[in-house]
C-alpha cells in the first residue's frame, strides 16, 4: 500500500524529501506534483520501475519518457541540442513544456524512442519536484499520470491514492498543481513541431 506524504508546495519539508528519495533509490514508483499536473516518477536506472509505469499506463514501446531535470546544466549529458534549440528551451524553462530531443549515448536505450533515438526533457517550475531532484542528484524518470482511457491527468492526490494505492510506493500531496499535461515540442527537426498542446503557451513555436 502506498505511503502518503503531505509536503508544503513552497517550502518542502527536508525530512519528507529525504524519505521520498530513499523510496526512489530503492526502486519505488511515486506520484509527485509538477507545474502542470501530477506525474509518475522513478529512478532513472531502474528498468523494473520503468516497466511498471508502462504497464500502469498501458504504454507501447514508442512512448517518449521524460527526464525531469533540475536545470539546463544537465541537458548536455543526455541530449544533443544546437544553439537555436537551446535558446528556445532556455526561454521556456522552468515551465510546463516537454521538449523532444536527440539522445546522447549516455541515455540508456530503454529510455529512448526505439527508432528515432529521442527522449523528452523538461525543467519544472515546482518546488517539490526540484527538491526531489536536488536530493536525488540526477534527473527523475517521469511520465504524465494519465490512466488508460483518460484524456487528462489525475489531479487529486487523495483520488490518486484510492485508485493506485496498490500499484505505487508513495503519493506526494503537494496541493493543486494543474489540470493539464505539458505542451510537448519536438526540436529534433529543422523547425519546432508541436506534438501536444497542453498548459504551456505554444504560440512562440508556431
matplotlib code that plots the C-alpha trace (Angstrom):
import matplotlib.pyplot as plt

x = [0.0, 1.3, 2.6, 1.1, 3.2, 1.7, 4.6, 4.4, 4.3, 6.6, 8.8, 9.1, 10.0, 13.5, 12.7, 9.9, 12.0, 14.8, 12.3, 10.8, 14.2, 15.1, 11.9, 13.0, 16.5, 15.1, 13.1, 9.9, 7.3, 6.0, 3.4, 4.6, 3.4, 4.8, 3.9, 1.4, -0.2, 0.7, 3.2, 4.7, 8.3, 11.1, 14.8, 16.5, 18.4, 15.6, 14.3, 11.7, 10.1, 10.0, 8.3, 5.7, 5.0, 4.5, 2.1, 0.2, -0.3, -0.5, 2.2, 3.8, 7.5, 7.3, 6.3, 8.8, 9.5, 10.7, 13.8, 12.7, 15.8, 16.8, 18.1, 19.6, 23.1, 22.1, 20.9, 24.3, 24.7, 21.5, 20.7, 22.3, 21.0, 22.1, 22.2, 18.8, 17.1, 19.0, 17.8, 14.2, 14.5, 16.2, 13.4, 10.7, 12.2, 11.4, 7.9, 5.2, 7.0, 8.4, 11.0, 11.7, 15.4, 18.0, 19.5, 23.2, 25.0, 24.7, 21.0, 20.0, 18.4, 15.3, 14.6, 14.8, 12.3, 13.4, 13.5, 14.2, 16.6, 14.9, 13.7, 11.7, 13.3, 11.9, 12.6, 9.5, 8.6, 7.6, 9.5, 8.7, 9.8, 13.0, 13.8, 13.4, 15.9, 18.3, 18.4, 18.5, 21.4, 20.2, 17.2, 13.9, 12.4, 8.9, 5.6, 2.3, -0.3, -2.8, -4.5, -5.7, -9.0, -8.5, -7.8, -6.4, -4.2, -5.4, -5.4, -6.5, -3.8, -6.5, -8.2, -4.8, -4.1, -7.5, -7.1, -3.5, -2.5, -1.6, 0.5, 2.7, 5.1, 4.3, 1.9, 3.0, 0.3, 1.6, -1.7, -3.4, -0.8, -2.8, -5.3, -3.4, -0.3, 2.6, 2.8, 5.2, 7.5, 9.7, 13.0, 14.8, 13.9, 14.8, 11.7, 9.9, 6.9, 4.1, 3.2, 0.7, -0.8, -1.1, -0.9, 2.2, 1.6, 2.8, 2.4, 6.1, 6.8, 4.4]
y = [0.0, 3.4, 5.8, 9.3, 12.4, 15.9, 18.2, 22.0, 23.3, 26.3, 25.1, 21.3, 19.6, 18.2, 15.1, 14.1, 14.8, 12.6, 9.8, 10.2, 10.0, 6.9, 5.3, 6.2, 4.8, 1.5, 1.1, 2.7, 4.2, 7.6, 10.2, 13.8, 17.3, 19.3, 22.7, 21.2, 18.2, 15.2, 12.8, 9.3, 9.1, 6.5, 6.2, 6.7, 3.5, 1.2, -0.9, -2.7, 0.6, 1.8, -1.4, -0.8, 2.7, 1.1, -1.5, 1.0, 3.4, 0.7, 2.4, 0.9, 0.8, 4.0, 6.2, 9.0, 9.1, 12.3, 13.2, 15.7, 17.9, 20.4, 22.9, 23.1, 22.2, 18.6, 18.9, 18.3, 14.9, 13.5, 15.4, 16.9, 20.4, 23.1, 26.8, 27.7, 24.9, 25.7, 29.3, 28.2, 25.8, 28.3, 30.9, 28.4, 26.9, 26.3, 25.8, 23.4, 22.2, 18.8, 19.0, 16.0, 16.0, 13.7, 11.5, 11.1, 7.8, 8.5, 7.7, 4.0, 2.6, 1.6, 5.3, 6.3, 6.1, 2.8, 4.1, 7.8, 7.6, 10.6, 11.4, 14.1, 16.5, 19.3, 21.6, 22.0, 25.2, 23.3, 23.4, 19.8, 18.4, 20.4, 19.5, 15.8, 16.0, 18.2, 15.5, 12.7, 14.3, 13.4, 13.6, 11.8, 9.4, 10.7, 10.2, 12.1, 10.5, 9.8, 6.4, 4.2, 5.6, 9.0, 12.2, 14.3, 13.5, 12.6, 15.8, 15.0, 13.2, 11.5, 10.1, 9.0, 7.2, 5.5, 4.4, 3.4, 2.6, -1.0, 0.0, 2.7, 3.1, 6.8, 9.5, 13.1, 15.6, 18.9, 20.7, 21.7, 21.9, 21.9, 20.1, 19.6, 17.8, 19.8, 21.1, 18.8, 20.4, 18.3, 20.1, 17.3, 18.8, 22.0, 23.7, 23.2, 20.8, 20.9, 17.3, 18.1, 21.4, 21.4, 24.1, 25.8, 28.5, 27.2, 30.5, 31.2, 27.8, 28.4]
z = [0.0, -1.0, 1.6, 1.6, 2.3, 2.5, 1.5, 1.6, -2.0, -1.4, 1.5, 1.1, 4.4, 4.1, 6.2, 3.8, 0.7, 2.1, 2.7, -0.8, -2.4, -0.3, -1.7, -5.3, -4.7, -3.5, -6.7, -5.7, -8.0, -6.8, -7.8, -7.3, -8.2, -11.1, -12.6, -15.0, -13.2, -11.1, -12.6, -12.1, -11.3, -10.8, -10.6, -14.0, -13.7, -12.6, -15.5, -13.4, -12.2, -15.8, -16.8, -14.0, -15.5, -18.9, -17.5, -15.4, -18.3, -20.9, -23.0, -26.1, -26.9, -28.9, -26.0, -25.2, -21.5, -19.9, -18.0, -15.4, -14.8, -12.1, -14.6, -18.0, -16.8, -17.1, -20.7, -22.4, -20.6, -22.1, -25.3, -28.4, -28.9, -31.3, -30.4, -31.8, -29.9, -26.7, -26.9, -27.3, -24.3, -22.1, -22.8, -21.8, -18.7, -16.0, -17.2, -18.3, -21.5, -22.6, -25.3, -27.6, -28.3, -29.8, -27.1, -26.4, -25.8, -22.0, -22.2, -21.7, -24.8, -22.9, -22.2, -25.9, -28.7, -30.3, -33.9, -33.5, -30.6, -28.9, -25.4, -23.7, -21.3, -19.1, -16.2, -14.0, -12.0, -8.9, -5.6, -4.6, -7.9, -7.8, -4.2, -5.1, -7.9, -5.9, -3.2, -5.8, -7.6, -11.0, -13.3, -12.4, -14.9, -15.4, -17.2, -17.1, -14.8, -17.5, -17.0, -19.9, -21.3, -19.8, -21.8, -18.9, -15.9, -12.4, -10.3, -6.7, -4.6, -2.4, -5.5, -6.8, -3.6, -3.6, -7.3, -7.3, -3.7, -4.5, -7.6, -6.0, -3.1, -2.5, -3.3, -2.5, -1.8, -2.9, -3.3, -6.5, -9.3, -12.5, -14.7, -17.9, -19.0, -20.5, -24.0, -26.0, -28.5, -30.9, -31.5, -33.5, -36.9, -38.7, -37.3, -33.9, -34.2, -31.7, -30.7, -27.9, -26.8, -23.0, -20.3, -21.8, -24.4, -27.8, -29.8, -29.9, -31.5, -34.5]

ax = plt.figure().add_subplot(projection="3d")
ax.plot(x, y, z, "-o")
ax.set_aspect("equal")
plt.show()
